[in-house]
Amino acid sequence: MKLTEHSLQTVSPVSPVRLPTLPPGVPYLLSRLSDENLGYRELAGILEGVPTIAARILALANSAWAAPVNPVTALATACGLLGIGVVRSVSVALAVSSPFSSNRCPEFEVVRFWQSALLTADAASLLHTRLPAHLRRTLDVQTVRTAGLLQHLGLVWMADSLAEPTNQALERVSADPGLRLHQALRESVGMGYDEAGTLLANAWNLPVELREAMGRQHPAPGESPLILLVAGAGDLVSSLLSEREPVEACSLMEILGLSPETRQSLREELRAEAVKVHALASTLFSAAVRV
């Protein structure tokens, strides 16, 4: 049966396809972390309002991944050590992942998912810096990064609340590398991760820019620069991690005015970054569920 927004809104509260409640800290974080002028102390002050995330940031700062010279006991010091960009992305990732558990979907690889999400945020940010000036001025870089980070969040919800058919789709993709995940999900579940992302973003009343990025992942040439950029970043990262040619990303980046040389340079930068981001995702999420 194809799932629609209406059917999801009318299911029983105990239904396995119910939409989760937006974690209380997410709107606060999204609004405050969008400030381009945040310093380490201001960032630490924001995170103090969400103690569970503040604790994880401190733990990350003291981890082997960060490799501090001395123990880090102050949140502002942790933010300085990790860097504002990392702290922003990690804080949002931890906040939006908190309502979900994919234990019943063994094919869903949590570390790989968040490696891809964090790397897509980086890719979107890098793409933003290379846009023609007239396009770059129309886009807020923090919105671009957050949109990249949340692009495939619908898949996390599907792995949690629609575990069995989602697992079947992931199994099929694993057995057939030529099968794209969104196609397998539509055949097994009745919708793709982009449609699931739209339902989730609408239920959480996320800003319209984020809703569009989560729901328009295979855009036509006339879409907004933000949608084109985030979709291109997502396909670039997906192709990199699966070692295939980024055909869709190339066409989208051509529309945005980026040369083949720029695209190749971006790919090489992301290839080098992927190892570090995988280690970061492992540090943050490997204990949560099967990876």
Secondary structure, DSSP 8 states (H G I E B T S, - for coil): ----HHHHHHS-TT-TT------THHHHHHHHTT-TT--HHHHHHHHTTSHHHHHHHHHHHTSTTT--SS----HHHHHHHH-HHHHHHHHHHHHHHTT---TT-TT--HHHHHHHHHHHHHHHHHHHHHS-HHHHTTS-HHHHHHHHHHTTHHHHHHHHHSHHHHHHHHHHHHH-TTS-HHHHHHHHTSS-HHHHHHHHHHHTT--HHHHHHHH-SS--TTS-HHHHHHHHHHHHHHHHHHT---HHHHHHHHHTT--HHHHHHHHHHHHHHHHHHHHHHHHHHTTTS--
